[in-house]
Amino acid sequence: MTKIRIILLTSFSLVAFAANSIFCRLALKGTNIDAATFTSIRLFSGAIALSFLTYATQKKMIISGNWISAFMLFLYAACFSFAYISLPAATGALLLFGAVQITMIGYGFQIGETLDITKICGIILAFAGLIYLLMPGIKSPSLVSSIFMLTAGVAWGIYSLRGTRSNNPTATTSGNFIRAIPFSIVLNIFMFDNCNLDNDGILLAVLSGVLASGAGYAIWYSVLPIIKSTNASVLQLIVPVLASLGGVIIIDEPLTLRIIIASIMILFGISLVLIGKLHTKTNT
């Protein structure tokens, strides 16, 4: 895979992740759909879209993946939705990507990945930019909702790490989405009394499942084997920046100087991590 293709595919995935935040925020804050129903529709529509994509690209139906990854996918999607019922968007993003960072960088240390001074500075700068961007919205978040979002971050980190083992990203993602459906059905049975359908909410859940989740995750899976876990985790720090910009364009939120400065800090921090990787390769 060429460097340009890796950059384009990774960029698409990160935009898709940011779109997920926008779709979820719009649905759970602006419509009457409940979190369990949103999660189930998101997973079900993603499974259908990915099944068609697998068949169209490989001329046969392949159900790959495994139950552990499927449960991590379900756990992330469900906890993500329930957390955003009461958490402010900024607080939720900080908790989510903080948990992702800890999970993926921790794994990188465990398997022997090393960090030179350039990478360390890049990670610190990116974290500082993320905190600078999100801290103003933090006001004593609910403990239960915070635990939901932290759990979602850990689950997504594990799901991403397990994705590095995939030899067929589209089929693997499709299989994981299909296997995640039974978990979501069980969730809806338990939450049946709170079930509430909403046309706009359903549309947003489908968009989240087909575009932001299905296509985004399949492409993310395809580049993960090429990206070290440390670099993959740091790259995801750009998602809150993209989500903030999406909020400006789609939800008509103000574009503040704080967003611009934080975006520059995060992007520069990410570039330091990638420069550190290039420097390491050059000297080996």
ZIZINOR-V458942 format. One record per residue. N is the residue number from 0. PSI is psi as a letter, one per 30 degrees, with the letter a starting at -180 (* if undefined). Layout:
n,psi
N,PSI
N,PSI
//
This chain:
n,psi
0,k
1,l
2,e
3,e
4,e
5,e
6,e
7,e
8,e
9,e
10,e
11,e
12,e
13,e
14,e
15,e
16,e
17,e
18,e
19,e
20,e
21,e
22,e
23,e
24,e
25,e
26,e
27,f
28,f
29,f
30,a
31,g
32,k
33,l
34,e
35,e
36,e
37,e
38,e
39,e
40,e
41,e
42,e
43,e
44,e
45,e
46,e
47,e
48,e
49,e
50,e
51,e
52,e
53,e
54,e
55,e
56,f
57,g
58,g
59,l
60,j
61,k
62,j
63,a
64,a
65,l
66,e
67,e
68,e
69,e
70,e
71,e
72,e
73,e
74,e
75,e
76,e
77,e
78,e
79,e
80,e
81,e
82,e
83,g
84,e
85,f
86,k
87,k
88,e
89,e
90,e
91,e
92,e
93,e
94,e
95,e
96,f
97,e
98,e
99,e
100,e
101,e
102,e
103,e
104,e
105,e
106,e
107,e
108,e
109,e
110,g
111,g
112,k
113,l
114,k
115,l
116,e
117,e
118,e
119,e
120,e
121,e
122,e
123,e
124,e
125,e
126,e
127,e
128,e
129,e
130,e
131,e
132,e
133,f
134,e
135,f
136,g
137,j
138,j
139,i
140,l
141,k
142,e
143,e
144,e
145,e
146,e
147,e
148,e
149,e
150,e
151,e
152,e
153,e
154,e
155,e
156,e
157,e
158,e
159,e
160,e
161,f
162,f
163,f
164,f
165,k
166,f
167,i
168,e
169,e
170,e
171,e
172,e
173,e
174,e
175,e
176,e
177,e
178,f
179,f
180,e
181,e
182,e
183,e
184,e
185,e
186,e
187,e
188,e
189,e
190,g
191,e
192,f
193,g
194,k
195,j
196,k
197,k
198,e
199,e
200,e
201,e
202,e
203,e
204,e
205,e
206,e
207,e
208,e
209,e
210,d
211,e
212,d
213,d
214,e
215,e
216,e
217,e
218,e
219,e
220,e
221,f
222,f
223,e
224,f
225,f
226,k
227,l
228,e
229,e
230,e
231,e
232,e
233,e
234,e
235,f
236,f
237,f
238,e
239,e
240,e
241,e
242,e
243,e
244,e
245,e
246,e
247,e
248,e
249,e
250,g
251,h
252,l
253,k
254,j
255,l
256,e
257,e
258,e
259,e
260,e
261,e
262,e
263,e
264,e
265,e
266,e
267,e
268,e
269,e
270,e
271,e
272,e
273,e
274,e
275,e
276,e
277,e
278,e
279,e
280,e
281,e
282,g
283,*
//
